[in-house]
Amino acid sequence: MLSYFTELNRKRVPAENLAFISHCTNPIVHAADDISVMQTLEALPFITRSVRAIYDNKPYRLGPSTIPMRQNPYGSRTMDNPDGGRIPMANRDPRHTGQFAAAFAAGYVTSVLDAGLETLTLSALTGPFGLYAGKEEPVAEGGNGRSMLSSEGWRNSPSRNGKPSLRRSRARCWRSW
């Protein structure tokens, strides 16, 4: 299973056999406290530079990368989190539905701006990993949506070195309505 950069790096596939490179990241593999989650953003430029060193100019699609863990390539499952705690490898995380997720997403985008990404996916549209709450999913008190970072205005455009790069034309965060 080539889920995360770790597996992509360890189980390298010859570049000529690939149309594009893709992997996701997850900030709660080792620790799940707020500071540790935000500190994972520091590793992203090193990860993306490593991918470029291995696979050069192949189209690069990063994600889906969410705070909750979507799958566990290291074991049989992710960890259930019925109490909404901050636990490693949890398949649900309370921060994913709030302002913490918006701050994490903004930091994530900033950390990978120079990676020359073709695509960056930070969430699903709906469901447990989504920007919008589905039926029976948690939302902020009095709300019917989730806090989110709007990706509106982010576009792929040439950078100074000629490789594609995400550039901000406008982005905004808003609270649940």
Secondary structure, 3 states (H helix, E strand, C coil): CCCEHHHHHHCCCCHHHCCCEEEECCCCCCCCCHHHHHHHHHHHHHHHHHHHHHHCCCCEEECCCCCCCCCCCCCCCCECCCCCCCCCCECCCHHHHCHHHHHHHHHHHHHCHHHCCCEECCCEEECCCEEECCCCCCCCCCCCCCCEECCCCEEEEECCCCCEEEEECCCCEECCC
